[in-house]
Amino acid sequence: MSKYIHACILSATLLCSISCAGRPLFKYAHPHVSMVELPLRIRSHLPEVQIQIGPYKHWVMLDLGGGNGLTLHPSILKQTKPSYTGRKRAYRNMKGQTFSAREFTLSTLTLGGLSLRHFRGYEHLYAKNFAPPNKNGTLGHAFLRKFGVLIDYKKKRLRLYPPKQILWKKDAKGVVIPFSLDGYGVISRGSLAGEAVRFLWDTGATHSIIKPTSVRRRLATDSSKSSKQQHSHRWTPTSLKLAGQHIQPLSFQFFSFQLPPVDGYLGANIFARYRVWIDFHRRKILLQ
C-alpha cells in the first residue's frame, strides 16, 4: 500500500469539517463572478492547482476529500505573513499523533482570474514519516462547494462556475449520479459485484480504495482469479454501479480504515477516466 494513499486518507478523514457557522470562508473581490478555468498539474496521480498570495505562487493539492477550504504549510505562512485569528484546531492522524493547527486569514488570494479576500485557512501539519506528496497544502471541498465544478484530468484543467449555473443539458451524454454532502465530502451510494456500498469521491486518493470488510461476502464466494487479486491487495469487481447505473469496471485497492463512515473511495483512476462535473447546488455529478 502506497504511503501516499495513507496520507490522502488522512487528509480526507482528519482534516474534515470545521464548524464555522456564520463566518464566510472568503469574500469576492468582485461581486459578479463568471467561469474561471485553471490549469491542473498531475503529480503522483494527484491534481494540483496554483494559487497566488501577493507576489508568491504555490502549487497545492486539489483535495475533494479534504474538508478544509485551504491549508498551507507553516513555511509558506511565514513567507506570506497572514493574520492569525487565535482559533486552533486539534486533531489526530491515523497513527494517533496529535496536532494543533492555527487558523489564519489571508488578505488576498488569487486563482487564475479569481480574486478572493479575507480567505480563512488552517496550517498544513503532518508527521515527517507520514507526509502527503504535496507538502505545500491543500484546496478542499469546503472551497469547491462554493462553485459548480469541472475536473478534467485529460485536458488538465479545473473550471469553477457560478454556484447556481446549470452545468449540463438534460440530454447531455454521460452518467448522472446523485450525492450527499457532509463534513467529509461528496458521498454516493453504489454497489460492487452486488454488495451495497457508500463511496467518498476523493481527488486526494492515488487509487480507488475499498474496505475488505465491506465486500467480505463477495470475496468469500469469488473465483480463484479474485483470490489472487486479494493476495495482491487489488480487486477489480465484475460489476460497479453508482446510483443503480453501470460504470466500467474499476480497480480497487484493499485498505482498512475507521473514518470516514464509508466503504471506499473513488480516487485517481476514476477521475483519470472521466470528465467529472460536480453540481453542488443540485447535488449531482455527471461522468462524461
C-alpha positions as CSV (number, residue, x, y, z in Angstrom):
1,M,0.0,0.0,0.0
2,S,1.4,3.3,-1.0
3,K,2.2,5.8,1.8
4,Y,0.5,8.4,-0.5
5,I,-2.8,6.6,-0.1
6,H,-2.3,6.6,3.7
7,A,-1.6,10.3,3.6
8,C,-4.5,11.1,1.4
9,I,-6.9,9.2,3.6
10,L,-5.5,11.3,6.5
11,S,-6.4,14.4,4.6
12,A,-9.9,13.2,3.9
13,T,-10.8,12.0,7.3
14,L,-9.0,14.0,9.9
15,L,-8.8,17.4,8.2
16,C,-12.6,17.3,7.7
17,S,-15.3,19.7,8.6
18,I,-14.8,22.6,11.0
19,S,-17.7,24.4,12.5
20,C,-17.6,27.9,11.0
21,A,-21.2,28.8,11.2
22,G,-21.8,32.5,10.3
23,R,-18.2,33.0,9.2
24,P,-17.7,33.1,5.4
25,L,-14.7,31.2,4.0
26,F,-13.8,34.2,1.8
27,K,-15.2,37.3,0.1
28,Y,-15.2,38.0,-3.6
29,A,-13.0,41.0,-4.7
30,H,-15.5,41.5,-7.5
31,P,-19.3,40.8,-7.0
32,H,-20.0,39.3,-10.4
33,V,-18.0,36.1,-10.9
34,S,-18.1,34.2,-14.3
35,M,-16.5,30.9,-15.2
36,V,-12.8,30.6,-14.3
37,E,-10.5,28.0,-15.8
38,L,-7.3,26.9,-14.0
39,P,-4.6,24.6,-15.3
40,L,-4.2,21.3,-13.4
41,R,-0.8,19.7,-12.8
42,I,-1.0,15.9,-12.2
43,R,1.8,14.7,-10.0
44,S,2.0,11.2,-8.4
45,H,-1.6,10.7,-9.8
46,L,-2.8,13.7,-7.8
47,P,-4.1,17.0,-9.2
48,E,-2.5,20.4,-8.2
49,V,-3.6,23.9,-8.8
50,Q,-1.6,27.1,-8.5
51,I,-2.6,29.8,-6.0
52,Q,-1.0,33.2,-5.7
53,I,-0.7,35.1,-2.4
54,G,0.8,38.6,-3.1
55,P,3.9,38.0,-5.3
56,Y,4.2,34.4,-4.2
57,K,2.9,31.4,-6.3
58,H,2.5,27.9,-4.9
59,W,1.1,24.6,-6.2
60,V,-1.3,23.0,-3.7
61,M,-3.2,19.7,-3.9
62,L,-6.8,19.8,-5.1
63,D,-8.4,17.6,-2.4
64,L,-12.1,16.9,-3.0
65,G,-12.0,14.6,0.0
66,G,-10.4,17.2,2.3
67,G,-12.8,19.2,4.4
68,N,-10.8,22.4,4.9
69,G,-11.2,25.2,2.3
70,L,-7.4,25.8,2.4
71,T,-4.4,24.5,4.3
72,L,-0.9,25.9,3.9
73,H,2.5,24.7,5.2
74,P,4.0,26.9,8.0
75,S,6.9,27.8,5.8
76,I,4.5,29.4,3.3
77,L,2.7,31.2,6.0
78,K,6.0,32.6,7.4
79,Q,6.6,33.9,3.9
80,T,3.2,35.4,3.3
81,K,2.6,36.7,6.8
82,P,-1.2,36.2,7.3
83,S,-3.3,37.3,10.2
84,Y,-3.9,34.6,12.8
85,T,-7.4,34.6,14.3
86,G,-6.4,33.0,17.7
87,R,-8.5,29.9,16.9
88,K,-6.9,26.5,16.8
89,R,-8.0,23.0,15.7
90,A,-6.6,19.9,17.4
91,Y,-6.7,16.6,15.5
92,R,-5.0,13.2,15.5
93,N,-3.7,11.3,12.5
94,M,-4.2,7.6,11.8
95,K,-1.1,6.8,13.9
96,G,-2.6,8.6,17.0
97,Q,-0.2,11.5,16.7
98,T,-1.8,14.8,17.8
99,F,-1.5,18.2,16.0
100,S,-2.9,21.6,16.7
101,A,-3.4,23.8,13.6
102,R,-3.8,27.5,13.8
103,E,-6.4,29.3,11.8
104,F,-5.3,32.2,9.7
105,T,-6.7,34.8,7.3
106,L,-5.1,35.9,4.1
107,S,-6.0,39.4,2.9
108,T,-6.0,38.3,-0.7
109,L,-5.7,35.0,-2.6
110,T,-5.8,34.6,-6.4
111,L,-6.6,31.6,-8.5
112,G,-6.2,32.5,-12.2
113,G,-8.7,35.2,-12.8
114,L,-10.5,34.7,-9.5
115,S,-9.5,37.2,-6.8
116,L,-10.6,36.5,-3.2
117,R,-10.3,38.4,0.0
118,H,-10.2,37.6,3.7
119,F,-9.6,33.9,2.9
120,R,-9.6,31.7,6.0
121,G,-7.5,28.6,6.3
122,Y,-5.5,26.3,8.6
123,E,-1.9,25.2,8.9
124,H,-1.0,22.2,6.9
125,L,0.6,19.9,9.5
126,Y,1.7,16.3,9.3
127,A,4.3,13.8,10.7
128,K,7.6,13.7,8.8
129,N,7.2,9.9,8.3
130,F,3.6,10.3,7.2
131,A,3.7,13.1,4.7
132,P,1.5,13.7,1.7
133,P,3.0,14.0,-1.8
134,N,2.4,17.8,-1.9
135,K,3.7,19.4,1.3
136,N,2.6,22.9,0.4
137,G,-1.0,22.5,1.3
138,T,-4.5,21.7,0.0
139,L,-7.6,23.3,-1.5
140,G,-10.5,21.2,-0.3
141,H,-14.2,20.7,-0.8
142,A,-15.2,23.5,1.6
143,F,-13.9,25.8,-1.1
144,L,-15.1,23.8,-4.1
145,R,-18.6,23.5,-2.9
146,K,-19.0,27.3,-3.3
147,F,-19.0,26.7,-7.1
148,G,-20.1,24.4,-9.9
149,V,-17.0,22.4,-10.8
150,L,-15.5,20.6,-13.8
151,I,-12.4,18.4,-13.0
152,D,-10.8,17.3,-16.3
153,Y,-7.6,15.3,-15.9
154,K,-7.3,14.6,-19.7
155,K,-7.2,18.2,-20.6
156,K,-5.5,19.1,-17.3
157,R,-8.0,21.8,-16.3
158,L,-10.2,22.8,-13.5
159,R,-13.3,25.0,-14.1
160,L,-15.2,26.9,-11.5
161,Y,-18.7,28.2,-12.4
162,P,-21.2,30.4,-10.5
163,P,-22.8,28.1,-7.9
164,K,-26.4,28.0,-9.4
165,Q,-25.4,27.8,-13.0
166,I,-26.8,24.8,-14.9
167,L,-23.7,22.8,-15.9
168,W,-25.2,20.4,-18.4
169,K,-28.3,20.0,-20.5
170,K,-30.9,17.4,-19.7
171,D,-29.9,15.3,-22.8
172,A,-26.2,15.5,-22.1
173,K,-24.3,12.3,-22.7
174,G,-22.9,10.5,-19.7
175,V,-23.9,9.1,-16.4
176,V,-25.7,11.4,-13.8
177,I,-25.1,10.3,-10.1
178,P,-26.7,12.0,-7.1
179,F,-24.7,12.6,-4.0
180,S,-25.0,13.7,-0.4
181,L,-22.7,16.3,1.1
182,D,-21.4,16.4,4.7
183,G,-18.3,17.4,6.6
184,Y,-16.3,14.5,5.0
185,G,-17.2,15.5,1.4
186,V,-19.1,14.2,-1.6
187,I,-20.7,10.7,-1.0
188,S,-22.6,8.5,-3.4
189,R,-24.3,5.1,-3.0
190,G,-23.4,2.2,-5.3
191,S,-22.6,-1.5,-5.4
192,L,-19.6,-3.6,-6.1
193,A,-20.4,-7.1,-7.5
194,G,-23.8,-6.9,-5.9
195,E,-22.6,-5.6,-2.5
196,A,-24.2,-2.3,-1.4
197,V,-21.5,0.3,-0.6
198,R,-21.0,4.1,0.0
199,F,-18.2,5.9,-1.7
200,L,-16.4,9.2,-0.9
201,W,-15.2,11.0,-4.1
202,D,-11.6,11.9,-3.5
203,T,-9.1,13.6,-5.8
204,G,-6.7,13.2,-2.9
205,A,-6.5,9.4,-3.2
206,T,-3.9,7.9,-5.6
207,H,-6.2,5.0,-6.3
208,S,-9.8,3.9,-5.6
209,I,-10.0,2.1,-2.2
210,I,-12.4,-0.4,-0.7
211,K,-12.6,-1.9,2.8
212,P,-12.2,-5.7,2.7
213,T,-14.9,-6.0,5.4
214,S,-17.4,-4.1,3.2
215,V,-17.3,-6.8,0.5
216,R,-16.5,-9.8,2.7
217,R,-19.3,-12.0,1.4
218,R,-18.5,-11.3,-2.2
219,L,-14.8,-12.0,-1.7
220,A,-15.6,-15.3,0.1
221,T,-17.5,-16.6,-2.9
222,D,-15.3,-15.1,-5.6
223,S,-13.3,-17.2,-8.1
224,S,-9.7,-18.1,-7.8
225,K,-8.8,-15.2,-10.0
226,S,-10.3,-12.8,-7.5
227,S,-8.5,-14.6,-4.7
228,K,-5.2,-13.9,-6.5
229,Q,-6.3,-10.2,-6.7
230,Q,-6.9,-10.2,-2.9
231,H,-3.4,-11.6,-2.3
232,S,-2.0,-8.7,-4.4
233,H,-4.1,-6.2,-2.4
234,R,-6.1,-5.2,-5.5
235,W,-9.5,-6.2,-6.8
236,T,-11.4,-5.5,-10.0
237,P,-15.0,-6.4,-9.3
238,T,-17.1,-7.9,-12.0
239,S,-19.6,-5.0,-11.8
240,L,-19.6,-1.5,-10.5
241,K,-22.8,0.5,-10.1
242,L,-23.3,4.1,-8.9
243,A,-26.9,5.1,-8.1
244,G,-28.0,1.9,-9.9
245,Q,-26.2,2.7,-13.1
246,H,-23.4,0.6,-14.6
247,I,-19.9,2.0,-14.7
248,Q,-17.0,0.5,-16.5
249,P,-15.1,-2.0,-14.1
250,L,-12.6,-0.2,-11.9
251,S,-9.7,-1.5,-9.9
252,F,-9.7,-1.0,-6.1
253,Q,-7.0,-1.4,-3.5
254,F,-7.9,-3.0,-0.2
255,F,-7.4,-0.9,2.8
256,S,-8.9,-0.9,6.3
257,F,-9.8,2.4,7.8
258,Q,-12.2,3.7,10.5
259,L,-13.1,7.1,9.2
260,P,-14.9,8.5,7.3
261,P,-18.1,6.3,7.7
262,V,-18.0,5.0,4.1
263,D,-17.0,1.7,2.5
264,G,-14.5,3.1,0.0
265,Y,-13.0,6.0,-2.0
266,L,-13.4,6.8,-5.7
267,G,-9.9,8.1,-6.4
268,A,-7.5,8.9,-9.2
269,N,-8.4,6.1,-11.6
270,I,-12.0,7.2,-12.0
271,F,-11.0,10.9,-12.4
272,A,-8.4,9.9,-15.0
273,R,-11.1,8.0,-16.9
274,Y,-13.9,10.6,-17.0
275,R,-14.5,14.3,-17.1
276,V,-16.2,14.9,-13.8
277,W,-18.8,17.7,-13.5
278,I,-20.0,18.4,-9.9
279,D,-23.2,20.4,-9.4
280,F,-23.0,21.2,-5.7
281,H,-26.2,23.2,-5.8
282,R,-28.3,20.3,-7.2
283,R,-26.2,17.6,-5.6
284,K,-25.4,15.7,-8.8
285,I,-22.3,14.5,-10.6
286,L,-22.0,13.9,-14.4
287,L,-19.4,11.5,-15.7
288,Q,-18.5,12.0,-19.4
